[in-house]
Amino acid sequence: MKLEPIITSLLDNDLYKANMDKVLLNQFADANVEWEYKNRDAATRKFTQEMVDEIKEQVKHFCSLKFKKNELEWLDKACPWLGHTYLTFLSIYQPQFDWYDIKLVEDQISVVIKGPQYLTTWCETPTMAIISEVWFKMALSQNEYKDAEEELYRRTEIKIQKLINGEWKLGPWSDFGTRRRFSKKSFDKIISMYVQSKSNFPKDTIFVGTSNMELAMKYKIKPVGTMAHELIQSIGQGYPERNPAYSNKFVMDAWHKEFGTENGTYLTDCIGTDVFLKDFDKINAKLFDGVRHDSGDPYEWAEKMIKHYEKLDIDPKNKTLLFSDGLDFDRAHKLYTTFNGRVKVAFGIGTYVVADTNIKHMNQVLKVVEVNGSSVAKLSDVEGKNMCRDKNYIDYLKRTIAWRMEH
């Protein structure tokens, strides 16, 4: 490696990886998946062979890591729902470089990861964090990099002062930025700045914690997160004998089997919120503490969710709407002031917190595209976030959903 190691702990990952992995290990260990990387800014952000070589070496170093005893002890206390059996599995877990295929294709990096999902799921976020940091450090000059880093801290200081002054009211909010961070060093510093300042925020702005387990442990704050699209894609679409229009039902059943009433925030948009609501019956709506928004108009979505709770004779004031789609503090403030009092409101804010500088953040995804040899798709509430290799599969999935919605 030409750079210092970027990932130095397996806890440098998002909490929802552990949550989903427990379900996958215990109930879907036969899910063999393929992950595919996509640079959404391919037209303007290029890669070189030198960058790809460095990324490979950084990934190899990541694959040399194992969970430390004190990390597992912290997980046991911070996340008791994971349980001792699962933590025993983590004590022997180690990512493998053999799962990866990393290469330069023309001027873009190609990353494919293959293997059982309960093993490879831990690779997604660290790999993207590596790609982001390597690109910034190798594409920018030393002065450009230093200026970008200083601008990141300057903007953070301004935001914190505005929060202290009460210019924004956010309610409970958390950092969701691990995969989009500018660098590990800057990420750590920014979280420390919010931790040091949170006691000065007005009572209606609460910095809850971070999705990053390593920093939650370091700064003694709450680790935050439940699930991602990959779980719904795999459980709902990765088994051909199942009708994928019922993906959310299969996942909710598996989640309750694993966690009971714990970890109760459901992601609604993997195959569209409208079809999700078909399975979000009174039992599920009571068992889950709330739902997460990740695509589409957040105001329309919130009104739809509030109306659905009321239709089920459930008081929305007892449920949480967690917004997490491309937020900044201004958007969060407007959502909070609109819906606070009608429902509990919370926010997961990523890029704006950890990569807001004079250089555009790394707009990237690393998604499950195949399960057990069959294509799977993410069909969010906006077309721009959809991802699938096989157009025929998208057509099939849309037909199953349409049939269910119409009948």
C-alpha positions as CSV (number, residue, x, y, z in Angstrom):
1,M,0.0,0.0,0.0
2,K,1.1,3.5,-0.8
3,L,-1.3,5.0,1.7
4,E,-1.9,4.2,5.4
5,P,-4.4,1.4,6.0
6,I,-7.9,2.8,5.7
7,I,-9.9,0.1,7.4
8,T,-8.3,-0.9,10.7
9,S,-11.3,-2.5,12.5
10,L,-14.2,-4.7,11.3
11,L,-16.3,-2.5,13.5
12,D,-15.7,0.3,10.9
13,N,-19.0,-0.6,9.4
14,D,-22.7,0.1,9.7
15,L,-24.8,-1.5,12.5
16,Y,-27.5,-2.7,10.1
17,K,-24.9,-5.1,8.7
18,A,-24.8,-7.0,12.0
19,N,-28.6,-7.0,12.3
20,M,-29.2,-8.3,8.8
21,D,-26.3,-10.8,9.0
22,K,-27.9,-12.5,12.0
23,V,-31.1,-13.1,10.0
24,L,-29.1,-14.3,7.0
25,L,-26.9,-16.7,9.0
26,N,-29.7,-18.2,11.0
27,Q,-32.4,-18.4,8.3
28,F,-30.8,-17.9,4.8
29,A,-27.3,-19.3,4.9
30,D,-28.0,-20.8,1.5
31,A,-28.2,-17.3,-0.1
32,N,-25.2,-17.1,-2.5
33,V,-25.0,-13.6,-3.9
34,E,-23.1,-11.4,-6.3
35,W,-22.4,-7.8,-5.6
36,E,-21.7,-5.2,-8.3
37,Y,-20.2,-1.7,-7.9
38,K,-21.5,1.3,-9.7
39,N,-19.9,4.8,-10.0
40,R,-22.9,7.0,-10.6
41,D,-20.5,9.8,-11.7
42,A,-18.7,7.8,-14.3
43,A,-18.9,10.5,-16.9
44,T,-16.8,12.9,-14.8
45,R,-15.0,10.7,-12.2
46,K,-12.3,8.5,-13.7
47,F,-10.0,5.9,-12.2
48,T,-6.4,4.9,-13.0
49,Q,-4.6,1.7,-12.8
50,E,-2.6,3.1,-9.9
51,M,-5.8,3.8,-8.0
52,V,-7.2,0.3,-8.6
53,D,-3.9,-1.3,-7.5
54,E,-4.1,0.7,-4.2
55,I,-7.7,-0.2,-3.7
56,K,-6.8,-3.9,-4.1
57,E,-4.1,-3.6,-1.5
58,Q,-6.4,-1.8,0.9
59,V,-9.0,-4.5,0.4
60,K,-6.4,-7.1,1.1
61,H,-5.6,-5.4,4.4
62,F,-9.3,-5.2,5.3
63,C,-9.4,-9.0,4.6
64,S,-6.6,-9.6,7.2
65,L,-8.8,-8.2,10.0
66,K,-10.8,-10.1,12.7
67,F,-13.1,-8.8,15.4
68,K,-11.2,-8.0,18.7
69,K,-12.4,-9.3,22.0
70,N,-13.2,-5.8,23.4
71,E,-15.2,-5.0,20.2
72,L,-17.3,-8.1,20.7
73,E,-17.8,-7.2,24.4
74,W,-19.0,-3.8,23.4
75,L,-21.4,-5.2,20.8
76,D,-22.8,-7.5,23.4
77,K,-23.6,-4.6,25.7
78,A,-24.6,-2.1,23.1
79,C,-26.7,-4.5,20.9
80,P,-28.0,-7.2,23.2
81,W,-30.5,-8.4,20.5
82,L,-27.5,-9.9,18.6
83,G,-27.0,-12.6,21.2
84,H,-24.0,-14.6,22.3
85,T,-24.4,-17.3,19.6
86,Y,-24.1,-14.7,16.8
87,L,-21.2,-13.0,18.5
88,T,-19.5,-16.4,18.7
89,F,-19.8,-16.6,14.9
90,L,-18.3,-13.1,14.6
91,S,-15.3,-14.1,16.8
92,I,-14.2,-16.4,14.0
93,Y,-15.4,-14.3,11.1
94,Q,-12.8,-13.0,8.6
95,P,-13.4,-11.5,5.1
96,Q,-11.6,-13.2,2.2
97,F,-9.9,-11.5,-0.7
98,D,-10.9,-14.5,-2.9
99,W,-14.5,-13.2,-2.9
100,Y,-13.4,-10.1,-4.8
101,D,-12.7,-9.4,-8.5
102,I,-11.3,-5.9,-8.8
103,K,-10.0,-4.5,-12.0
104,L,-9.8,-1.4,-14.3
105,V,-12.2,-1.4,-17.2
106,E,-11.3,1.5,-19.5
107,D,-11.3,4.4,-17.1
108,Q,-13.6,2.9,-14.4
109,I,-13.1,0.5,-11.5
110,S,-15.0,-2.8,-11.7
111,V,-15.7,-4.5,-8.4
112,V,-17.6,-7.8,-8.1
113,I,-18.0,-9.7,-4.9
114,K,-19.3,-13.3,-4.8
115,G,-20.1,-15.6,-2.0
116,P,-22.6,-16.4,0.7
117,Q,-24.5,-13.3,1.7
118,Y,-24.0,-13.9,5.4
119,L,-20.3,-13.7,4.8
120,T,-20.0,-11.0,2.0
121,T,-22.5,-8.6,3.5
122,W,-19.7,-7.2,5.8
123,C,-17.7,-6.2,2.7
124,E,-20.0,-3.6,1.1
125,T,-19.5,-0.6,3.3
126,P,-15.7,-0.9,3.9
127,T,-15.1,-1.4,0.2
128,M,-16.9,1.8,-0.7
129,A,-15.2,3.7,2.1
130,I,-11.8,2.5,0.7
131,I,-12.7,3.5,-2.9
132,S,-13.8,6.9,-1.8
133,E,-10.8,7.7,0.2
134,V,-8.3,6.3,-2.3
135,W,-9.8,8.3,-5.1
136,F,-9.7,11.6,-3.2
137,K,-6.1,11.0,-2.0
138,M,-4.8,10.0,-5.4
139,A,-6.9,12.2,-7.7
140,L,-6.3,15.5,-5.9
141,S,-3.0,17.2,-5.4
142,Q,-1.8,17.6,-1.8
143,N,-2.9,21.2,-1.7
144,E,-6.3,20.4,-3.2
145,Y,-6.8,17.6,-0.7
146,K,-5.8,19.8,2.2
147,D,-8.1,22.6,1.1
148,A,-11.0,20.1,0.7
149,E,-10.4,18.7,4.2
150,E,-10.2,22.2,5.8
151,E,-13.4,23.3,3.9
152,L,-15.1,20.2,5.3
153,Y,-14.3,21.2,8.9
154,R,-15.1,24.8,8.2
155,R,-18.6,23.9,6.9
156,T,-19.1,21.6,9.9
157,E,-18.3,24.4,12.4
158,I,-20.8,26.7,10.7
159,K,-23.5,24.0,10.8
160,I,-22.9,23.2,14.5
161,Q,-23.1,26.9,15.4
162,K,-26.4,27.2,13.5
163,L,-27.7,24.2,15.4
164,I,-26.6,25.7,18.7
165,N,-28.3,29.0,17.7
166,G,-31.6,27.1,17.0
167,E,-31.7,28.1,13.3
168,W,-32.6,24.5,12.5
169,K,-34.9,22.2,14.6
170,L,-34.2,18.6,13.7
171,G,-35.6,16.4,16.5
172,P,-33.6,13.2,16.9
173,W,-31.0,12.7,14.1
174,S,-28.1,10.4,13.5
175,D,-25.1,10.1,11.2
176,F,-25.5,7.6,8.3
177,G,-22.4,8.5,6.4
178,T,-19.8,5.7,6.6
179,R,-19.9,4.7,2.9
180,R,-19.8,8.3,1.6
181,R,-17.1,9.8,3.9
182,F,-14.3,11.9,2.6
183,S,-11.8,10.0,4.7
184,K,-11.7,7.9,7.9
185,K,-9.7,10.7,9.6
186,S,-12.2,13.4,8.7
187,F,-15.1,11.2,9.5
188,D,-13.8,10.6,13.0
189,K,-13.1,14.3,13.6
190,I,-16.6,15.4,12.4
191,I,-18.3,12.9,14.7
192,S,-16.2,14.1,17.6
193,M,-17.2,17.7,16.8
194,Y,-20.9,16.8,17.0
195,V,-20.4,14.7,20.2
196,Q,-18.6,17.6,21.9
197,S,-21.3,20.1,20.8
198,K,-24.5,18.1,21.3
199,S,-25.0,19.2,24.9
200,N,-25.3,22.8,23.6
201,F,-28.0,22.0,21.1
202,P,-31.5,23.2,21.9
203,K,-33.8,20.5,23.4
204,D,-35.6,20.0,20.1
205,T,-32.4,19.0,18.3
206,I,-31.0,15.7,19.5
207,F,-27.8,14.1,18.1
208,V,-28.6,10.5,18.8
209,G,-25.5,8.6,17.4
210,T,-24.0,7.1,14.3
211,S,-24.5,4.1,12.1
212,N,-20.7,3.5,12.4
213,M,-20.1,0.9,15.1
214,E,-16.4,1.8,15.6
215,L,-17.1,5.5,16.3
216,A,-20.2,4.6,18.4
217,M,-17.9,2.5,20.6
218,K,-15.1,5.2,20.6
219,Y,-17.3,8.1,21.5
220,K,-19.8,6.2,23.7
221,I,-22.8,7.1,21.6
222,K,-25.7,5.0,20.3
223,P,-25.1,2.8,17.3
224,V,-28.1,3.3,14.9
225,G,-29.5,1.2,12.1
226,T,-31.8,-1.7,11.2
227,M,-31.9,-3.0,7.7
228,A,-31.1,-2.3,4.0
229,H,-32.5,-3.1,0.6
230,E,-30.2,-6.1,0.2
231,L,-32.2,-8.1,2.8
232,I,-35.5,-7.6,1.1
233,Q,-34.0,-8.3,-2.3
234,S,-32.5,-11.6,-1.2
235,I,-35.2,-13.0,1.0
236,G,-38.1,-11.8,-1.2
237,Q,-36.6,-12.3,-4.7
238,G,-33.7,-14.8,-4.3
239,Y,-35.9,-17.9,-4.0
240,P,-37.8,-18.6,-7.3
241,E,-40.6,-20.5,-5.6
242,R,-41.7,-17.2,-3.9
243,N,-43.8,-14.5,-5.5
244,P,-41.6,-11.4,-5.3
245,A,-44.6,-9.2,-4.9
246,Y,-44.8,-10.5,-1.4
247,S,-41.1,-9.8,-0.6
248,N,-41.9,-7.6,2.4
249,K,-44.1,-10.2,4.0
250,F,-41.3,-12.8,3.9
251,V,-38.8,-10.3,5.3
252,M,-41.1,-9.1,8.1
253,D,-41.9,-12.7,9.1
254,A,-38.1,-13.5,9.2
255,W,-37.4,-10.3,11.1
256,H,-40.0,-11.0,13.8
257,K,-38.7,-14.6,14.1
258,E,-35.2,-13.3,14.7
259,F,-35.7,-10.3,16.9
260,G,-39.3,-10.3,18.2
261,T,-40.2,-6.7,19.0
262,E,-36.6,-5.5,18.8
263,N,-35.0,-3.5,16.0
264,G,-38.3,-2.2,14.7
265,T,-37.7,0.2,11.8
266,Y,-38.7,-1.2,8.4
267,L,-37.5,0.1,5.0
268,T,-40.5,0.6,2.8
269,D,-39.3,1.2,-0.7
270,C,-37.4,-1.8,-2.0
271,I,-40.2,-2.8,-4.4
272,G,-42.3,0.4,-3.9
273,T,-44.1,1.7,-0.8
274,D,-47.6,1.0,-2.2
275,V,-47.0,-2.7,-2.4
276,F,-45.3,-2.7,1.0
277,L,-48.5,-1.3,2.5
278,K,-50.3,-4.4,1.3
279,D,-48.3,-6.4,3.8
280,F,-48.0,-3.8,6.5
281,D,-51.1,-5.0,8.3
282,K,-52.1,-4.2,11.9
283,I,-49.9,-6.9,13.4
284,N,-46.8,-5.7,11.6
285,A,-47.6,-2.0,12.1
286,K,-47.8,-2.6,15.8
287,L,-44.7,-4.8,16.0
288,F,-42.5,-2.3,14.2
289,D,-41.7,0.9,16.0
290,G,-41.7,2.8,12.7
291,V,-40.6,2.9,9.0
292,R,-37.8,4.5,7.0
293,H,-38.0,6.7,3.9
294,D,-35.3,6.4,1.3
295,S,-36.8,7.5,-2.0
296,G,-39.6,9.5,-3.6
297,D,-41.3,12.6,-2.2
298,P,-40.9,12.5,1.6
299,Y,-44.0,14.6,2.2
300,E,-46.2,12.4,0.1
301,W,-44.7,9.3,1.8
302,A,-45.2,10.7,5.3
303,E,-48.8,11.6,4.6
304,K,-49.4,8.1,3.1
305,M,-47.8,6.4,6.2
306,I,-49.8,8.6,8.7
307,K,-53.0,7.8,6.8
308,H,-52.2,4.1,6.8
309,Y,-51.6,4.0,10.6
310,E,-54.9,5.8,11.1
311,K,-56.7,3.4,8.8
312,L,-55.4,0.6,11.1
313,D,-56.6,2.4,14.1
314,I,-53.1,3.0,15.3
315,D,-52.1,6.4,16.7
316,P,-49.3,7.8,14.5
317,K,-48.0,9.8,17.4
318,N,-46.7,6.5,18.8
319,K,-44.8,5.6,15.6
320,T,-41.6,7.0,14.1
321,L,-41.0,8.1,10.5
322,L,-37.3,8.0,9.8
323,F,-36.2,10.0,6.8
324,S,-32.9,9.2,5.2
325,D,-32.9,10.2,1.5
326,G,-30.3,12.8,0.5
327,L,-31.0,15.1,3.5
328,D,-29.4,18.2,4.6
329,F,-30.3,20.1,7.8
330,D,-32.5,22.6,5.9
331,R,-34.6,19.8,4.4
332,A,-34.7,17.9,7.8
333,H,-35.8,21.1,9.5
334,K,-38.7,21.6,7.1
335,L,-39.8,18.0,7.5
336,Y,-39.6,18.2,11.3
337,T,-41.6,21.3,11.5
338,T,-44.2,19.9,9.1
339,F,-44.8,16.6,10.8
340,N,-43.7,17.0,14.5
341,G,-46.7,16.6,16.7
342,R,-48.5,14.3,14.2
343,V,-46.0,11.5,14.3
344,K,-42.5,10.9,15.8
345,V,-39.9,12.2,13.4
346,A,-36.2,11.2,13.1
347,F,-33.5,11.6,10.5
348,G,-30.5,9.6,9.2
349,I,-28.2,12.1,7.5
350,G,-25.0,10.9,5.6
351,T,-23.3,12.7,2.8
352,Y,-24.2,16.2,4.1
353,V,-22.6,15.4,7.4
354,V,-19.4,13.6,6.3
355,A,-18.6,14.7,2.8
356,D,-19.8,18.3,2.4
357,T,-16.8,20.1,0.9
358,N,-15.7,21.9,-2.2
359,I,-15.2,18.6,-4.1
360,K,-18.2,16.6,-5.0
361,H,-18.7,13.5,-2.8
362,M,-18.3,10.0,-4.2
363,N,-21.7,9.0,-5.6
364,Q,-21.4,5.3,-5.6
365,V,-23.3,2.1,-4.7
366,L,-22.3,-1.6,-4.3
367,K,-25.5,-3.6,-4.6
368,V,-26.6,-7.2,-4.6
369,V,-27.6,-8.0,-8.2
370,E,-27.8,-11.7,-8.2
371,V,-29.0,-14.3,-5.6
372,N,-28.6,-18.0,-6.1
373,G,-28.0,-17.5,-9.8
374,S,-31.1,-15.4,-10.4
375,S,-31.3,-11.6,-10.9
376,V,-32.8,-9.4,-8.2
377,A,-33.8,-5.8,-8.4
378,K,-34.3,-2.7,-6.3
379,L,-37.4,-0.8,-7.5
380,S,-37.5,2.3,-5.3
381,D,-40.2,5.0,-5.4
382,V,-38.1,6.8,-8.0
383,E,-36.7,5.2,-11.2
384,G,-33.3,6.9,-10.8
385,K,-32.5,4.6,-7.8
386,N,-33.4,1.4,-9.5
387,M,-30.6,-1.2,-10.1
388,C,-30.8,-4.5,-11.9
389,R,-28.7,-6.3,-14.5
390,D,-31.6,-8.0,-16.3
391,K,-34.3,-6.0,-18.0
392,N,-36.4,-9.1,-18.3
393,Y,-36.4,-9.6,-14.6
394,I,-37.4,-6.0,-13.9
395,D,-40.4,-6.6,-16.3
396,Y,-41.3,-9.8,-14.5
397,L,-41.1,-8.2,-11.1
398,K,-43.2,-5.2,-12.2
399,R,-45.8,-7.6,-13.6
400,T,-46.1,-9.5,-10.3
401,I,-46.5,-6.3,-8.4
402,A,-49.0,-4.9,-10.9
403,W,-51.1,-8.1,-10.7
404,R,-51.1,-8.0,-6.9
405,M,-52.0,-4.3,-6.8
406,E,-54.8,-4.7,-9.3
407,H,-56.3,-7.9,-7.9
